[in-house]
């Protein structure tokens, strides 16, 4: 049977003297099960759930920000209230030795948090940008013994980057991303903590001027320069240090 639902978003903003601005937002959205969640049994890793239903969320936020010629920042407290939250459980199928993952609907979940962003023009062609989200993610329990966590939902996500990007010549980027504590479900339906991570990414480039407005750039980028262990899901670590280089032409 087809899934049907609706989404709606409302917002309002108000500019205050001195570059300050206030913004309010609220809405409702739905998330339908993905094709893999509905039909992924052929992969021999997932178990279908014919009763899986869409989840629906009510989102609210209030933002206070400031904009100046060389600086801007915004603080956004938010709340997300979800019904029929789609999560997962481990199920051991008769005749098999390894549990399969099955998507299920929980009673619901709540996410309360705050998001902070800032951008600073520190000098000619120099930009410093930061982003931090701190959230309290909790499942609604049917029984006191039910888990309170949701799968792979970090409590903290952060990014800090500094870049030097002149029109021509040498340029560079230094970027650090942080992922805080999250939990993942093991084969015994127990939530285990995933490691936190701080990843350093680097980029260096040199741009040459060609005739007219054309240019040629040589670049080298190194992701996860310190080879930090990153585990977004139990048993599925991300790749370690990776480097790539190339040539980019602009016409």
Secondary structure, 3 states (H helix, E strand, C coil): CCCCCCCEEEEEEEECHHHEEEEEEEEEEEECCCHHHHHHHHHCCEECCCCCCCEEEEEEEEEEEEEECCEEEEEEEEEEEEECCEEEEEECCCCCCCCEEEEEECCEEEEEEEEEEEEEEEECCEEEEEEEEEEEEEECCCCCCCCCCCCCCCCEEEEEEEEECCCCEEEEEEEEEEECCEEEECCCCCEEEECCEEEEEEEEEEEEECCCCCEEEEEEEEECCCCCCCEEECCEECCCCEEEEEEEEEC
